[in-house]
C-alpha cells in the first residue's frame, strides 16, 4: 500500500502540501480559540494561515524562512489598506487594481516575488471577506501574526520537508511506478484479444507516469544533492532505467505481432494493438519470459536492506545473463529480443540500485554480472561535470515579457470584473475579481484561460450544490463546520494538480461552510457566487483576447519550434558522438527536450479538451504530440547509447553514421522553419532508408552485435517519425539531396 501511495503521489508532494496547510490552520484555530476570539477572526486566521502556507514554493528551508518573514509585514500592510479603503469605493477599487498588477508582475522575480504577490492579494481579499474595519485592525494584526507563526511551526517543526528528503521519496516513487509498468507489461503478454486494448491503454498510462516521475526527479536533483557529480550520475541512471523500460514494452508489443511494432503505438491514444494482438506461442521460452518479468519487478520493488541474499542474487544473475548471446533461450527472434530487453532492463536496475543505495554484495556474482558492474563502474568514473556555461538566450523586454503582459491583462480584466461585480452585488463583487485573478495563474494563452475559466465555473456550480446540503446539515455547529473546512482544504490541495474542477468544487463547498460560520449564508449568496464566478471568468477571457493577446496557435507554434530545436540538438550531438566526435552533455540536452515537450503538451490542452468543437483539429494535435513523443523517445535512446561509447565494450564509433543523420537534422530544421514562417522555402527530403544510406558493410563489435542494430533502428524510426510530422503540418517533401 505504501508503494501504491508513493506511485500515485510522487514525492508525497500533494500529501505533504495538504497536511501542512491543514496543520497550520488547525494550530491557528487552536491558539485563537484559547484566546476566545470571535468567529469572524477565527475565519480570518484560518485564511491567513492557509495563504502563508501555500504561497511559499521555494525548495530550500532558509529561503522559505526569509520569504515567510518578509511576507508578514506585506500581509499586515495589505490588511491595513483593505480595512482603511473598505468604505472608499473609488480609492479602494483603484488600489485593488494596482495591487493585482504588482502581484502578477512580481512573478518575474521568481518564487519569492510570486509568494509575496500572492500574500498581498489574498490578505487584501481576506479583509474584504470578513468586512475588516479600522477599529478591528489591532486584533487582526494579532490574528495574522498567530497565523504566520503557526504556519512556520507546521513547515519547519511538525512537517519539515527537505530537498534531499523529497528527492529520496521521488526515487522511491520512480521505483514503484517502474514496478507497476513491469506488471502491466506482464499483463500485456498474457492478455487475450478482448483485454489487449485495455492493457495497451494501461501501458501507455504507465509509461507516461514513469516519464513524469523522471522529470520530477531531474527537476529536484540540483537542490536535493550536495555534489554535482552525484546529481549527474542519478540523472543518467534514471534516464537509463526509463529508456530500458520503454524499450522492453516495445519489444513485448513486437513479440505479440507478426511485424515490428511502430513506436507510435506506445504514444498515440487510441492506436490499435498491431496485428490484431495475437498471443505468442506458450512454449518453454515464453513461460520463462513471464517468470522473468515478475522477477525484474520484484528486484525493482525491494528496498536496499531487503535486496540481498542468494536467491535474489541468482535472479539478478539470470536476468543479466541475457545480455550474453549464448545465454538466450531457443525461441523466435522477436521473443529473444524481449530477453535481451530484460537483460538491459536488469542492467539499468542494477545501475539505479548502485546509484541510489551504494555498493552491493558481490559475492554471488556470475561473470556476466561482474562485467555489468565493471561497465557501470567505468561509466561512473567517466562522468564529468562541464565547467563551461552556455550563453543565455536573449529575454524579451517591455510588454513582450510574459509577466508584464499578464500583469496588464489581469489588471484590465480585474477592472472589468470590479465594475460588473459591483453591478451584481455591492458587498461581494470581489468574487469576480478573485476568479479573474485565478484564471491567469499558470496560464499563458487565451485558450488556456478559457479552459481554466470553464473548469472553475463547473467546479463552482457543483460546489454550490454541495454547499447547500452541507450548510443545512451543519447548522450552527461551529467546530463541526471548521472540521469539515479542514477536510475540504486538504482535499483542495491534494486534488489541485490532478483536477482544477475538483479543486474548485472543494473551495466552493468550503466557502458555503464559512458563510454559515459568519451567519451570512443563504441560497442567494451561493447563487451569486456562481454569477460572480462566471463574470470573472468572462472578464479574464475578454482581457486575454483583446489586450496584448497570445493566441493558443501562436504559443503552441513557439513551443513546437522549441521542441524541434531541442530534438535537432540531441540528435546531432548523439550521432556526432557515435561517429567519433564530442557530443557534449547529452543527458542534459535530452532533459531539456523532455521539458520542452512537457510544456508543449500542457499548452495544447485547450486544443485537445473534450469541449473543443474542432474534432479534426483535436485529432491532428494529438497525432503531432504523439509523433513528437516518439521522436523524443528515440532521441533519448540515441543520447543514452552515445554516452556509453567511451566505456561500453560493445559500442564502437562509426563515422558513417554522421552522414546518415544529415537528412534527419535537415528535416527537423525544415519543419521548424515552416512552423515559424509558413512561406519558408524549406522542404523535407525523402529517399531510401537510413540503413541503405550507409556504405556497404556492417558494424563489427567485440561481443554483442545487437547494439548497432539498435542505433540504426532508432535512427530509422526517428527518420520516419520526423517525415510523418511534415504531413499534418502541411510541409511538402522533395527528393533527397546528395550529402558529403
C-alpha positions in Angstrom: 0.0 0.0 0.0 2.9 2.4 0.7 4.3 1.7 -2.7 0.9 2.4 -4.3 0.7 5.7 -2.4 4.3 6.6 -3.4 3.4 5.9 -7.0 0.2 7.8 -7.0 1.7 10.9 -5.4 5.4 11.0 -6.4 7.5 12.5 -3.6 4.3 12.7 -1.5 4.2 16.3 -2.7 0.4 16.6 -2.7 0.0 14.8 0.6 2.6 17.0 2.3 1.0 20.2 0.9 -2.4 19.2 2.1 -1.3 18.0 5.6 1.0 21.0 6.1 -1.8 23.5 5.2 -4.4 21.7 7.4 -1.9 21.5 10.3 -1.1 25.2 10.1 -4.9 26.1 10.1 -5.7 23.7 12.9 -2.9 25.2 15.1 -4.1 28.7 14.3 -7.7 27.8 15.3 -6.5 26.1 18.5 -4.4 29.1 19.6 -7.1 31.6 18.6 -9.9 29.6 20.3 -7.8 29.5 23.5 -7.7 33.3 23.3 -11.5 33.4 22.9 -11.6 35.5 19.7 -14.9 35.8 17.8 -15.8 33.6 14.9 -15.0 36.2 12.2 -11.4 36.4 13.5 -11.2 32.6 13.5 -12.1 32.6 9.9 -9.6 35.4 9.2 -6.9 33.4 11.0 -7.7 30.2 9.0 -7.5 32.0 5.7 -4.2 33.8 6.7 -2.7 30.5 7.8 -3.7 28.9 4.5 -2.2 31.7 2.4 1.0 31.8 4.4 1.5 28.1 3.9 0.6 27.5 0.2 2.1 30.7 -1.2 5.7 29.7 -0.4 7.2 27.4 -3.0 10.9 27.7 -2.6 12.7 24.4 -2.1 15.5 25.4 0.4 14.4 25.9 4.0 16.5 29.0 4.5 14.8 30.7 1.5 11.4 29.7 2.8 12.1 31.2 6.2 13.2 34.5 4.6 10.1 34.7 2.4 7.8 33.9 5.3 9.5 36.6 7.4 9.1 39.2 4.6 5.6 38.1 3.9 4.4 39.0 7.4 4.8 42.8 7.0 3.4 42.5 3.5 0.3 40.9 4.9 0.0 43.5 7.7 0.2 46.3 5.2 -2.3 44.7 2.9 -4.9 44.1 5.6 -4.4 47.7 6.8 -5.0 49.1 3.4 -8.0 46.8 2.9 -9.6 47.9 6.2 -8.9 51.6 5.6 -10.1 51.6 2.0 -13.1 49.4 2.5 -15.5 52.3 2.7 -13.9 54.4 0.0 -15.2 52.7 -3.1 -13.2 54.5 -5.9 -9.9 54.7 -4.0 -10.3 51.1 -2.8 -11.0 49.8 -6.3 -8.1 51.7 -7.8 -5.7 50.4 -5.2 -7.0 46.8 -5.7 -6.3 47.0 -9.4 -2.8 48.4 -8.7 -2.2 45.6 -6.2 -3.3 43.0 -8.7 -0.9 44.4 -11.3 2.0 44.4 -8.9 1.2 40.9 -7.6 1.2 39.4 -11.1 4.2 41.4 -12.2 6.1 40.1 -9.2 6.3 36.7 -10.9 9.3 37.9 -12.8 11.3 37.9 -9.6 11.0 34.2 -9.1 9.4 32.2 -6.3 9.8 34.9 -3.7 8.2 37.6 -5.9 5.3 35.2 -6.7 4.8 34.3 -3.0 4.8 37.9 -1.8 2.3 38.9 -4.6 0.0 36.0 -3.6 0.2 37.0 0.1 -0.5 40.7 -0.6 -3.5 39.9 -2.9 -5.1 37.1 -0.8 -4.8 39.0 2.5 -6.4 42.1 0.9 -9.2 39.7 -0.2 -9.3 38.4 3.4 -10.1 41.9 4.7 -12.9 42.3 2.2 -14.3 38.8 3.0 -14.5 39.4 6.8 -15.5 43.0 6.4 -12.5 44.4 8.2 -12.6 48.0 9.6 -10.1 50.3 11.2 -11.4 49.6 14.6 -10.6 45.8 14.5 -7.2 46.2 12.9 -5.2 45.7 16.1 -6.9 42.4 16.7 -6.4 41.4 13.0 -2.7 42.1 13.4 -2.5 39.7 16.2 -4.6 37.1 14.3 -2.3 37.3 11.3 0.9 37.1 13.4 -0.5 34.0 15.1 -1.3 32.5 11.6 2.2 33.1 10.3 3.8 31.7 13.5 1.6 28.5 13.2 2.5 28.3 9.5 6.1 28.4 10.4 5.7 25.7 13.1 3.9 23.4 10.7 6.5 24.0 7.9 9.7 23.8 9.9 8.8 21.7 13.0 5.8 19.4 12.6 6.0 18.6 8.9 9.5 19.5 7.7 10.4 18.8 4.1 14.0 19.0 2.9 15.1 18.8 -0.8 17.1 15.7 0.0 14.1 14.0 1.6 11.8 15.0 -1.3 14.3 13.6 -3.8 14.5 10.4 -1.8 10.7 10.0 -1.9 10.7 10.8 -5.6 13.2 8.0 -6.2 11.0 5.6 -4.3 8.1 6.7 -6.4 10.1 6.1 -9.6 10.9 2.5 -8.5 7.2 1.9 -7.6 6.0 3.3 -10.9 8.6 1.3 -12.8 7.4 -1.9 -11.0 3.8 -1.0 -11.9 4.8 -0.6 -15.5 6.5 -4.0 -15.5 3.4 -5.6 -14.0 1.4 -4.1 -16.9 3.9 -5.4 -19.4 3.4 -8.9 -17.9 -0.3 -8.5 -18.3 0.2 -7.5 -22.0 2.0 -10.7 -22.6 -1.0 -12.8 -21.3 -3.9 -10.6 -22.4 -6.4 -12.1 -24.8 -7.8 -10.2 -27.8 -10.6 -8.8 -25.6 -8.4 -7.5 -22.9 -5.5 -6.4 -25.1 -6.7 -2.9 -25.9 -7.3 -2.0 -22.2 -3.9 -3.4 -21.2 -2.3 -1.3 -24.0 -4.0 1.8 -22.7 -2.7 1.0 -19.2 0.7 0.5 -20.8 0.6 4.0 -22.3 -0.5 5.5 -19.0 2.2 3.7 -17.0 4.9 4.8 -19.5 3.7 8.4 -19.3 3.5 8.3 -15.4 7.1 6.9 -15.3 8.3 9.7 -17.5 6.5 12.3 -15.4 8.3 11.0 -12.3 11.7 11.0 -14.1 11.1 14.7 -15.0 10.2 15.4 -11.3 13.5 13.8 -10.2 15.5 15.7 -12.7 14.0 19.0 -11.6 15.0 18.3 -7.9 18.5 16.9 -8.4 20.3 20.3 -8.1 18.7 21.1 -4.8 18.5 17.5 -3.4 22.1 16.6 -3.9 25.2 18.2 -2.5 27.6 17.1 -5.2 27.0 17.9 -8.9 28.7 14.6 -9.9 26.2 12.7 -7.8 23.3 14.6 -9.4 24.6 13.8 -12.9 25.0 10.2 -12.0 21.4 9.9 -10.7 20.2 11.8 -13.8 21.9 9.3 -16.0 20.7 6.2 -14.1 17.1 7.3 -14.0 17.2 8.1 -17.7 18.7 4.6 -18.4 16.0 2.8 -16.4 13.2 4.8 -18.1 14.6 4.1 -21.6 15.1 0.4 -20.8 11.5 0.0 -19.5 10.1 1.8 -22.5 12.1 -0.3 -24.9 11.0 -3.5 -23.1 7.4 -2.5 -23.7 8.0 -2.0 -27.4 9.7 -5.4 -27.6 6.8 -7.1 -25.9 4.4 -5.4 -28.4 6.5 -6.7 -31.2 6.5 -10.2 -29.7 2.7 -10.2 -29.9 2.6 -9.2 -33.6 3.8 -10.5 -36.9 5.8 -7.4 -37.7 7.9 -4.9 -35.8 5.7 -2.5 -33.8 5.6 1.1 -34.7 6.8 3.2 -31.7 3.7 5.4 -32.2 1.6 2.6 -30.8 3.0 3.4 -27.4 2.3 7.1 -27.6 -0.8 7.8 -29.6 -4.1 7.4 -27.6 -6.4 5.0 -29.4 -3.8 3.4 -31.6 -4.7 -0.3 -32.0 -2.6 -3.2 -31.0 -0.6 -4.3 -34.0 -1.5 -7.4 -36.0 -4.7 -7.8 -34.0 -2.9 -8.7 -30.8 -2.0 -12.3 -31.5 -0.6 -14.1 -28.4 2.9 -15.6 -28.6 3.2 -19.4 -28.5 3.1 -20.8 -25.0 6.3 -22.7 -25.1 9.1 -23.0 -22.6 10.7 -19.7 -23.6 7.5 -17.7 -23.1 6.9 -19.4 -19.7 10.4 -18.2 -18.7 9.7 -14.8 -20.1 6.6 -14.4 -17.8 8.6 -15.6 -14.8 11.5 -13.2 -15.5 9.2 -10.2 -16.0 7.9 -10.8 -12.5 11.4 -11.3 -11.2 12.5 -8.0 -12.6 9.5 -6.3 -11.0 10.5 -7.9 -7.6 14.0 -6.6 -7.9 12.8 -3.1 -8.6 10.5 -3.1 -5.6 12.9 -4.5 -2.9 14.4 -1.8 -0.7 18.2 -1.9 -0.3 18.0 -3.7 3.0 15.9 -6.5 1.6 17.6 -6.7 -1.8 20.2 -9.2 -0.6 20.6 -12.9 -0.3 21.5 -15.8 -2.6 18.0 -16.2 -4.1 17.7 -12.6 -5.3 21.4 -12.7 -6.4 20.6 -15.7 -8.6 17.6 -14.0 -10.1 19.7 -10.9 -10.8 22.4 -13.0 -12.4 20.0 -14.9 -14.6 18.5 -11.6 -15.9 21.9 -10.0 -16.5 23.0 -13.2 -18.3 20.5 -12.5 -21.1 22.9 -9.7 -22.3 25.2 -12.6 -23.5 24.1 -14.2 -26.7 24.9 -17.7 -25.6 22.5 -17.4 -22.6 19.4 -16.7 -24.7 16.9 -19.5 -24.7 15.8 -21.1 -28.0 12.9 -19.1 -29.3 11.6 -16.9 -32.1 13.7 -13.9 -32.9 11.1 -11.5 -31.5 10.9 -13.4 -28.2 14.7 -13.5 -28.0 14.7 -9.7 -28.4 12.5 -9.5 -25.3 15.0 -11.5 -23.3 17.7 -9.1 -24.5 15.5 -6.2 -23.4 15.1 -7.9 -20.0 18.9 -8.1 -19.7 19.3 -4.4 -20.5 16.5 -3.5 -18.0 18.2 -5.6 -15.3 21.4 -3.7 -16.0 19.6 -0.4 -15.7 18.0 -1.6 -12.5 21.5 -2.6 -11.1 22.8 0.8 -12.1 19.9 2.5 -10.4 20.4 0.4 -7.3 24.1 1.3 -7.1 23.4 5.0 -7.6 20.7 5.1 -5.0 21.9 2.7 -2.4 25.7 2.4 -2.8 27.9 -0.7 -3.3 26.2 -4.1 -3.0 27.3 -7.6 -2.1 29.3 -9.1 -5.0 30.0 -12.5 -3.5 27.4 -14.3 -5.7 28.2 -12.6 -9.0 28.5 -14.5 -12.2 30.9 -13.4 -14.9 28.0 -11.7 -16.8 27.0 -9.8 -13.6 30.7 -8.9 -12.9 31.0 -7.5 -16.4 27.9 -5.4 -16.0 29.3 -4.0 -12.8 32.6 -3.2 -14.5 30.7 -1.3 -17.2 28.7 0.7 -14.7 31.9 1.5 -12.7 33.6 2.7 -15.9 30.6 4.9 -16.7 30.6 6.4 -13.2 34.3 7.2 -13.5 33.8 8.8 -16.9 31.1 11.1 -15.7 32.4 14.7 -15.6 30.8 18.0 -14.9 31.3 20.6 -17.7 32.8 23.8 -16.4 31.6 25.9 -19.4 28.4 27.9 -19.3 26.2 28.3 -22.3 25.3 31.7 -23.5 21.8 32.7 -22.3 19.2 33.3 -24.9 18.1 36.9 -25.1 15.0 37.5 -23.0 12.0 39.6 -24.1 11.7 43.1 -22.6 8.9 45.6 -22.0 5.4 44.4 -22.9 6.8 41.4 -24.6 7.9 40.0 -21.3 5.3 37.4 -20.2 5.0 38.7 -16.6 4.4 42.3 -17.9 1.9 41.2 -20.4 0.0 39.0 -17.9 0.0 41.9 -15.3 -1.5 44.3 -17.8 -4.1 41.7 -18.9 -5.2 40.8 -15.4 -5.3 44.5 -14.4 -7.7 45.2 -17.3 -9.7 42.1 -16.6 -10.0 42.9 -12.9 -11.2 46.4 -13.7 -13.9 44.9 -15.8 -14.7 42.4 -13.0 -14.9 45.1 -10.4 -17.4 47.1 -12.5 -19.5 44.1 -13.4 -19.2 42.6 -9.9 -20.5 45.7 -8.2 -23.4 45.8 -10.5 -24.3 42.3 -9.4 -23.5 42.9 -5.7 -22.1 45.8 -3.8 -21.0 43.5 -1.0 -19.5 40.5 -2.7 -18.1 41.9 -6.0 -14.7 40.7 -5.1 -15.6 37.1 -6.1 -15.5 38.1 -9.7 -12.1 39.7 -9.2 -10.8 36.6 -7.5 -11.9 34.4 -10.4 -10.3 36.8 -12.9 -7.1 36.7 -11.0 -7.0 32.9 -10.6 -7.6 32.1 -14.3 -4.5 34.0 -15.1 -2.3 31.9 -12.7 0.0 29.4 -14.5 -1.6 30.2 -17.9 0.0 31.8 -21.0 -2.6 31.8 -23.8 -6.2 32.7 -24.4 -7.2 29.1 -24.8 -5.6 28.1 -21.5 -7.5 30.8 -19.8 -10.8 29.8 -21.4 -10.4 26.2 -20.4 -9.4 27.1 -16.8 -12.4 29.5 -16.5 -14.7 26.8 -17.7 -13.3 24.3 -15.2 -13.6 26.8 -12.4 -17.2 27.6 -13.3 -18.1 23.9 -13.5 -16.5 23.2 -10.1 -18.2 26.2 -8.6 -21.6 25.1 -9.7 -21.1 21.6 -8.3 -19.6 23.1 -5.1 -22.7 25.3 -4.6 -24.9 22.2 -4.7 -22.7 20.5 -2.1 -22.5 23.7 0.0 -26.3 24.0 0.2 -26.6 20.5 1.6 -23.7 20.9 4.0 -24.9 24.2 5.3 -28.3 22.6 6.1 -26.6 19.6 7.9 -24.1 21.6 9.9 -26.4 24.4 11.0 -24.7 26.4 13.8 -22.3 23.7 15.0 -19.1 25.8 14.8 -16.4 23.2 15.3 -18.1 20.6 13.1 -18.1 23.2 10.4 -14.4 24.0 11.0 -13.6 20.3 10.9 -15.3 20.0 7.5 -13.4 23.1 6.3 -10.1 21.4 7.2 -11.1 18.3 5.4 -12.1 20.3 2.3 -8.8 22.3 2.4 -6.8 19.1 2.5 -8.9 17.7 -0.4 -8.4 21.0 -2.3 -4.6 20.9 -2.1 -4.4 17.1 -2.7 -6.5 17.2 -5.9 -5.2 20.6 -7.2 -2.5 19.1 -9.5 -4.9 16.4 -10.7 -8.1 18.3 -11.5 -8.8 22.1 -11.3 -12.5 21.3 -11.4 -12.3 19.2 -8.3 -10.2 21.9 -6.5 -12.9 24.5 -7.4 -15.6 22.2 -6.1 -13.9 21.8 -2.7 -13.2 25.6 -2.5 -16.8 26.5 -3.1 -18.1 23.8 -0.7 -15.8 25.2 2.0 -17.0 28.7 1.4 -20.5 27.6 2.0 -19.4 26.4 5.4 -17.5 29.7 6.1 -20.6 31.7 5.2 -22.5 29.6 7.6 -20.0 30.4 10.3 -20.2 34.1 9.6 -24.0 34.0 9.7 -24.2 35.3 6.1 -25.3 32.1 4.4 -28.2 32.0 2.1 -29.1 30.3 -1.1 -29.0 33.6 -2.9 -25.4 34.1 -1.7 -24.2 30.8 -3.3 -26.1 31.5 -6.5 -24.5 35.0 -6.5 -21.1 33.2 -6.3 -21.9 31.3 -9.5 -22.8 34.5 -11.2 -19.7 36.3 -10.0 -17.5 33.4 -11.0 -19.0 33.3 -14.5 -18.5 37.1 -14.7 -14.9 36.9 -13.5 -14.0 34.1 -16.0 -15.6 36.0 -18.8 -13.7 39.2 -17.9 -10.4 37.2 -17.8 -11.1 35.7 -21.3 -12.0 39.1 -22.7 -8.9 40.7 -21.4 -6.7 37.9 -22.6 -8.3 38.0 -26.1 -8.2 41.8 -26.5 -5.3 43.2 -24.5 -1.9 42.0 -25.8 -3.3 38.7 -26.8 -1.3 35.5 -27.0 -3.3 33.2 -29.2 -3.1 29.4 -28.5 -1.9 28.8 -32.0 0.9 31.2 -31.6 2.1 29.9 -28.3 1.9 26.2 -29.4 3.8 27.1 -32.5 6.6 28.7 -30.5 6.7 25.7 -28.2 6.7 23.3 -31.1 9.7 25.1 -32.6 11.5 24.9 -29.2 10.8 21.1 -29.1 12.2 20.7 -32.7 15.3 22.8 -31.9 16.0 20.6 -28.8 15.4 17.4 -30.8 17.8 18.6 -33.5 20.4 19.3 -30.8 20.0 15.9 -29.2 20.1 14.0 -32.5 23.1 16.0 -33.8 25.0 15.6 -30.6 24.3 11.9 -30.1 25.1 10.9 -33.7 28.3 13.1 -33.6 29.5 11.2 -30.5 28.5 7.8 -32.1 30.6 8.9 -35.1 33.7 9.6 -33.1 33.2 13.2 -32.2 32.3 15.0 -28.9 28.6 15.4 -28.4 28.5 17.5 -25.3 26.3 16.9 -22.3 23.7 14.6 -24.0 21.8 13.7 -20.8 21.2 17.3 -20.1 20.2 18.0 -23.7 17.7 15.1 -23.5 16.3 16.5 -20.3 15.8 19.9 -22.0 14.0 18.1 -24.8 11.7 16.4 -22.4 10.9 19.6 -20.6 10.2 21.4 -23.8 7.8 18.6 -24.8 6.1 18.7 -21.5 5.5 22.5 -21.9 4.1 21.9 -25.4 1.8 19.1 -24.1 0.4 21.4 -21.4 -0.1 24.3 -23.9 -2.1 22.0 -26.3 -4.6 21.0 -23.7 -7.1 23.7 -24.9 -6.9 22.2 -28.4 -7.4 18.6 -27.1 -10.0 19.4 -24.5 -13.3 17.4 -24.9 -15.3 20.7 -25.2 -13.4 21.9 -28.2 -15.7 21.9 -31.3 -12.9 21.3 -33.8 -12.7 17.5 -33.7 -10.4 17.0 -36.7 -8.0 19.6 -35.3 -8.0 17.9 -31.9 -7.1 14.6 -33.6 -4.3 16.3 -35.6 -2.8 17.9 -32.4 -2.9 14.5 -30.6 -1.2 12.9 -33.6 1.5 15.6 -33.7 2.2 15.4 -30.0 2.4 11.6 -30.2 4.8 11.8 -33.0 7.0 14.2 -31.0 6.9 11.8 -28.0 8.1 9.1 -30.3 10.9 11.3 -31.6 11.8 12.2 -28.0 12.0 8.5 -27.1 14.4 7.7 -29.9 16.4 10.9 -29.2 16.8 9.9 -25.6 17.8 6.4 -26.6 20.4 7.6 -29.0 21.8 10.0 -26.4 21.9 7.2 -23.8 23.7 4.9 -26.2 26.1 7.6 -27.3 27.1 8.2 -23.7 28.0 4.6 -23.3 30.6 4.9 -26.1 33.7 5.7 -24.1 33.3 2.7 -21.7 31.0 0.1 -23.3 32.9 -2.8 -24.9 30.1 -3.4 -27.5 29.9 0.1 -29.0 32.4 1.3 -31.5 32.3 4.7 -33.2 31.4 4.7 -36.8 31.9 7.9 -38.9 29.3 6.7 -41.5 26.5 7.5 -39.0 27.2 11.2 -39.3 26.3 11.2 -43.0 23.2 9.1 -42.4 22.0 11.6 -39.7 22.2 14.6 -42.0 18.8 14.1 -43.6 17.1 13.8 -40.2 18.6 17.0 -38.8 17.8 18.8 -42.1 14.2 17.7 -42.0 13.8 18.7 -38.3 15.2 22.2 -39.2 12.9 22.4 -42.3 9.8 21.7 -40.2 10.8 24.2 -37.6 11.4 26.9 -40.3 8.0 26.1 -41.8 6.2 26.4 -38.4 8.0 29.7 -37.8 7.2 31.0 -41.3 4.7 29.1 -43.5 6.1 30.9 -46.5 9.6 29.5 -45.9 11.0 27.7 -49.0 12.3 24.8 -46.8 11.3 21.3 -47.9 11.9 18.0 -46.3 14.0 15.4 -48.0 12.8 11.9 -48.8 14.6 8.9 -50.1 16.0 5.5 -49.2 16.1 4.1 -45.7 18.8 5.2 -43.2 20.4 1.7 -43.2 20.7 1.7 -47.0 22.4 5.1 -46.9 25.4 3.6 -45.1 28.3 2.3 -47.1 28.4 -1.5 -47.6 29.5 -3.4 -44.7 28.4 -4.0 -41.1 29.5 -2.5 -37.8 31.5 -5.1 -36.0 31.6 -5.1 -32.3 33.6 -7.3 -29.8 30.8 -9.0 -28.1 27.2 -8.0 -28.7 26.1 -7.5 -32.3 22.7 -6.1 -31.4 23.8 -2.6 -30.2 24.5 -1.3 -33.7 21.2 -2.7 -34.9 19.5 -0.7 -32.1 21.3 2.5 -33.2 20.2 2.1 -36.8 16.7 1.2 -35.6 16.4 4.3 -33.6 17.7 6.4 -36.5 15.3 4.8 -38.9 12.3 5.3 -36.6 13.3 8.8 -35.9 13.6 9.5 -39.6 10.1 8.0 -40.2 8.6 10.0 -37.3 10.1 13.3 -38.5 8.9 12.7 -42.0 5.5 11.9 -40.6 5.4 15.3 -38.8 5.6 17.1 -42.1 2.2 15.8 -43.4 -0.1 17.2 -40.6 1.9 20.4 -40.5 1.5 21.0 -44.2 5.1 20.7 -45.4 5.8 19.3 -48.8 8.7 16.9 -49.4 11.3 16.7 -52.1 14.0 14.3 -53.4 17.0 13.6 -51.3 20.0 15.8 -51.9 23.5 14.4 -52.1 25.4 15.0 -48.8 29.1 14.9 -48.1 
